[in-house]
Amino acid sequence: MRLRHESGGADMYVVYQSRHAKARKAAEAIADAAHHQGMIAFIGPISDVDPVAIMEADVLVAGCTTQVDTPFGGDARSTTRAWIDQIPDLDGKPCAVFCTYSFFPHTFADVTTRTAEVLDSLERGLELRGGKVVASQGILNRKPVQGAEALVSKIAARI
């Protein structure tokens, strides 16, 4: 998906790993928020990303959900991190990360810890590939627009 605008602006490539559409919805909200900030945004699942397109974009945004699909694995963070580990060297490219989460009062500590772990893992992966992480954001599943706007504002302030 490409969002077009009339003014010039940074190209942002938003990539995501999503099995249950939560990270996809967040990626779409990030692309829309970028559009409102005057940027062109491309989005796509990590399985469809062209490495050349990553290198042509001014900013790379990568994200996934914090949810583990089964007790035996299916961790979107691991899949996303494996994808990051095989992309070309980012040569100082500005990057941002996001993860989606659900909040349940009885699991607050677990959700907070898991969200921080996922964001940290994605940040470290991008930095090891030569990226410069300028922003990160946990995005509440039921409020993707607010989290997306916060992330894009952080990115816009730092590029």
C-alpha positions as CSV (number, residue, x, y, z in Angstrom):
1,M,0.0,0.0,0.0
2,R,1.3,3.4,-0.8
3,L,-0.2,6.6,0.5
4,R,0.4,9.6,-1.8
5,H,0.5,13.3,-1.0
6,E,1.1,16.4,-3.0
7,S,4.0,17.9,-1.0
8,G,7.5,16.4,-0.7
9,G,8.3,14.3,2.3
10,A,10.1,11.4,3.7
11,D,9.4,7.9,2.5
12,M,8.6,5.6,5.3
13,Y,8.5,1.8,4.9
14,V,6.4,0.2,7.6
15,V,6.9,-3.6,7.8
16,Y,5.1,-5.9,10.2
17,Q,4.6,-9.5,11.3
18,S,1.0,-10.2,12.0
19,R,-0.9,-13.5,12.3
20,H,-4.2,-12.1,13.7
21,A,-4.3,-8.6,12.0
22,K,-3.3,-6.6,15.1
23,A,0.1,-5.5,13.9
24,R,-1.3,-5.0,10.3
25,K,-3.9,-2.6,11.7
26,A,-1.3,-0.8,13.6
27,A,0.9,-0.6,10.5
28,E,-2.0,0.8,8.5
29,A,-2.6,3.4,11.3
30,I,1.1,4.3,11.2
31,A,1.0,4.8,7.5
32,D,-2.1,6.9,7.8
33,A,-0.5,9.0,10.6
34,A,2.6,9.4,8.4
35,H,0.5,10.6,5.6
36,H,-1.1,13.3,7.9
37,Q,2.5,14.4,8.7
38,G,3.2,14.9,5.0
39,M,5.1,11.7,4.4
40,I,4.7,9.0,1.8
41,A,4.3,5.6,3.5
42,F,4.6,2.1,2.2
43,I,3.4,-0.8,4.2
44,G,3.8,-4.6,3.9
45,P,4.2,-7.8,5.8
46,I,7.8,-8.9,6.3
47,S,7.2,-11.9,4.0
48,D,6.6,-9.5,1.0
49,V,9.3,-6.8,1.6
50,D,11.8,-6.1,-1.1
51,P,15.2,-5.3,0.4
52,V,15.8,-2.7,-2.3
53,A,12.7,-0.8,-1.2
54,I,14.0,-0.8,2.4
55,M,17.2,0.8,1.2
56,E,15.3,3.4,-0.9
57,A,13.1,4.5,2.0
58,D,14.2,7.3,4.3
59,V,12.8,5.6,7.4
60,L,12.2,1.9,8.2
61,V,9.5,1.1,10.8
62,A,9.3,-2.5,11.9
63,G,6.8,-4.1,14.2
64,C,4.9,-7.1,15.5
65,T,2.6,-8.2,18.2
66,T,3.6,-9.2,21.7
67,Q,1.2,-12.1,21.6
68,V,2.5,-15.6,21.6
69,D,0.3,-17.8,19.5
70,T,0.6,-21.1,21.3
71,P,2.2,-22.4,24.5
72,F,4.8,-24.1,22.2
73,G,5.9,-21.0,20.2
74,G,4.7,-19.0,17.4
75,D,6.4,-15.9,18.8
76,A,6.0,-13.0,16.3
77,R,9.0,-11.3,17.9
78,S,11.3,-14.2,16.9
79,T,10.0,-14.2,13.3
80,T,10.4,-10.4,13.0
81,R,13.9,-10.5,14.6
82,A,15.0,-13.3,12.2
83,W,13.8,-11.2,9.3
84,I,15.7,-8.2,10.7
85,D,18.8,-10.3,11.1
86,Q,18.9,-11.1,7.3
87,I,18.2,-7.6,5.8
88,P,21.0,-5.6,4.2
89,D,23.1,-3.3,6.3
90,L,21.1,-0.2,7.0
91,D,24.1,2.2,7.0
92,G,22.7,4.6,9.6
93,K,19.2,4.7,8.3
94,P,16.7,6.1,10.8
95,C,14.4,3.3,12.1
96,A,11.6,2.9,14.5
97,V,9.9,-0.1,16.1
98,F,6.4,-0.9,17.4
99,C,4.6,-3.7,19.0
100,T,0.9,-4.2,19.7
101,Y,-0.4,-5.4,23.0
102,S,-3.7,-6.1,24.9
103,F,-4.1,-4.8,28.4
104,F,-5.9,-6.8,31.0
105,P,-5.7,-5.4,34.6
106,H,-4.6,-8.8,36.1
107,T,-1.7,-9.1,33.6
108,F,-0.4,-5.5,33.8
109,A,3.2,-6.4,34.9
110,D,3.4,-9.2,32.4
111,V,2.2,-7.0,29.5
112,T,4.5,-4.2,30.4
113,T,7.5,-6.5,30.7
114,R,6.7,-8.3,27.5
115,T,6.1,-5.1,25.5
116,A,9.5,-3.7,26.7
117,E,11.2,-7.0,25.8
118,V,9.8,-7.0,22.3
119,L,10.6,-3.4,21.6
120,D,14.2,-3.9,23.0
121,S,14.7,-7.0,20.9
122,L,13.6,-5.2,17.7
123,E,15.7,-2.1,18.5
124,R,18.8,-4.2,19.1
125,G,18.3,-6.1,15.9
126,L,18.0,-2.9,13.8
127,E,21.0,-1.4,15.5
128,L,23.1,-4.5,14.8
129,R,22.1,-4.1,11.1
130,G,23.4,-0.6,11.2
131,G,20.1,1.3,11.8
132,K,19.7,4.3,14.0
133,V,16.6,3.7,16.1
134,V,14.9,7.1,16.6
135,A,11.6,6.0,18.1
136,S,9.7,3.0,19.6
137,Q,6.1,2.6,20.7
138,G,3.9,0.0,22.3
139,I,0.5,0.2,20.6
140,L,-2.7,-0.8,22.4
141,N,-4.7,-3.2,20.2
142,R,-7.9,-1.4,20.8
143,K,-6.4,2.1,20.2
144,P,-4.0,1.7,17.2
145,V,-4.6,5.3,15.9
146,Q,-3.4,6.9,19.2
147,G,-0.3,4.7,19.3
148,A,0.5,5.3,15.7
149,E,0.2,9.0,16.0
150,A,2.5,9.0,19.0
151,L,5.1,6.9,17.1
152,V,5.0,9.1,13.9
153,S,5.2,12.3,16.0
154,K,8.4,10.9,17.6
155,I,9.8,9.9,14.2
156,A,9.0,13.3,12.6
157,A,10.6,15.1,15.5
158,R,13.9,13.2,15.1
159,I,14.4,13.1,11.3
